[in-house]
Each structure stands twice: as C-alpha cells, then as structure tokens.
Amino acid sequence: MANTQFSDTIHVLVYVAYFEGKKMTSQEIASSLETSPSLIRKIMANLKHHGLLAPTHGPTQLALAHDPATITLRDIYATLPNQAPLLNVDSHTSKNCPVGQTVPPVLTHYYQEIQAAAEAKMAKISLQDVLNDVTLMQRLAE
C-alpha cells in the first residue's frame, strides 16, 4: 500500500489556504480527505511544530504561518515524520548470486539520484502553485 502522508499533508495546507479566514474544524478537513479528525489533528500538530501552520487562537482559527508562495513542496516533505526515501531497494537478496549481490548497491546509487532530482523539483513547486491549480480546476468544474 502506498504511503499517502505527503499528499495528505499538502491537502491539509491547501484546505487551510483555500478557506483562509473562515472557521474550519478538523472534522471538516477530515471530511475533505475522507479520513478521521484525529489524523488531521496529528498532521496539523506536526505542521505547527515545523512552523508551517500558525499557532491557533481558538479551535477553528487555522492559518498558514507563511505566504503559500514561499512554502515549497520540499518544505512540506521535510516535515513528514519518519521521512523515508521515495524508493526503497530490496536488500534481502542472495549473496551467493552475482545478480543478488550487485543489484541492491547499483539500485541504491540510482535511487539516490532519483531522490535528489525529485527533491530538487519539489523545491521549485510552491503551495501557491498547487492552490492556483486547485482554484482553476474548481472554476472549470462550475
């Protein structure tokens, strides 16, 4: 099963930015993600801890801590607890086979390059870019 922690965290931030200035609850955000309010509260606590969500002045006063144009997907990715690489090599291979011995270190090298390229691309995409696309798609759907 794929880990959706990154997309869920982006979703929460886009939701907060999209409904800026309006009262919102973890239940409403959870409804948008079709998940539990407790997961949303956990994500929001992590985002506050990392300085991407502003400290709240009440249970429904949510706001970004920074302009969405200054928050990159790389910034968001860096907040993920137990952050794992995007790709993982199966290291449980035969040490008695020439392929089993060499594929893990070879793939590790390539996967590190892919990780670096992905993170470099993430650094060029802002939360505002995502919010703009969400807003545009919403207008087209109307």
N, C-alpha and C positions, 0 to 999 in steps of 0.2 A: 504494500500500500504506500502510495506517495505521501510525503510529508507536506502538509498544506500550511504549515506555521508561517511561512514567509508571506504567502498570498493573503492569509487571514489577517496578519498584522498590517499589511498595506491596506486591506479592505477597511479595517477599523479607522486608520488615519484618513482615508478618503471620505469615509462616512462623516467623521468629525468635521473635516474641511467643507464638505458639501452642504452640511446642515449648520454651518457656522452661525453662532448667535442664537440658535434655537435650543430649547431644552431637549435633552436626549438622555435616555437611560440605557443601561447595559442590556436590558430586555429588548429594547428597540433595535439596538445594534446586533444583538444575537439573532433576532428575527431576520435581519438582512442576510446574515451568514448561515441561517438555519442551524444554529448551534446553541449551546447553553450560555446563559448570562454569566455563570461562574468562569467560563473560559474567556469571555470578553473582559471581565474584571481582571483576570490574570494577565491578559495581553496589555490592558491599559496600565496596570501597575508596573509592568516591565517597561512600557513606553515612558511613563513618568520617571521611573528610575534612571532611564537613559536620556532624559531631557528632551524628548520629542513631543510629549503631551505636557501641557502646563498643569501645575498643581490646581486642583479643583477648589472652587469656592462654594461648595454645595454638591449634592449628589448628581445634579443634572447639568452643571455648568462645565462642559467639556470644551477645550480649545487646544489648538496646536501651540507648541512652545515657540515655534519659528514660522516664518513665512514658508508656505509649501514649495515655493520656487527654490528655497535654499536647502530643502531636505531631499537627499538623493535616495534612490533605492539601495545603494550601497550603505548609506547611513542606517537605513531600516534593517537591512540584512545583518549588520553588525550588532544589532540589539538582540538578536534571537538567542534564547537560552540554549545551551548545549549545541552551539552552532556547528554543524557538520558540513563537510565539503559537499558540493552538488553531486559529485560522482564518487563512488567508492569501489575499490578493487577487491575482488575476492582473493584473499590471501591463503585460503585453505585449498592449496593445490599440491600436487605430488612433487616432492623434492627429488624423486627418482626419475622424473621425466624431463627431458630438455625443454619442452614447452611449459610444463608446470613450474619449472624452476625460474624461467625467464619472463613469462607473461606478466606476473604481478609487478616487478620493478619497471618493466617497459611501460605498462599502462599507467603506473603511478606517475611517471615522468609526463606523459601526455595529459593525464587528468589534472596535474598541477598547472599545466599551460592553459587548459580549458578553464579551470577555476580562475586564474589570473585574468584571462580575457573576459570572462563573464562579469567579474567584479569591476573591471575597467569600464565595461558597458553600463553596469548598474550605476556607476559614479556619474554617468552622463545623462541619466534619466531622473528627473525630479518628480516629487509628489505632485507638483503643479501640472506636469505633463500628463500624468495619469488622471488627475482631476479634470483637466481640459478634455481628454478623450471620453471620460465618463459623461461629462456635461454634453458634449457633442452628440454622443450616441443616444443620450436621453432625449435631446431635442429632435433628433431624426426619428425616434420612435413615436413621437407625439403626433 
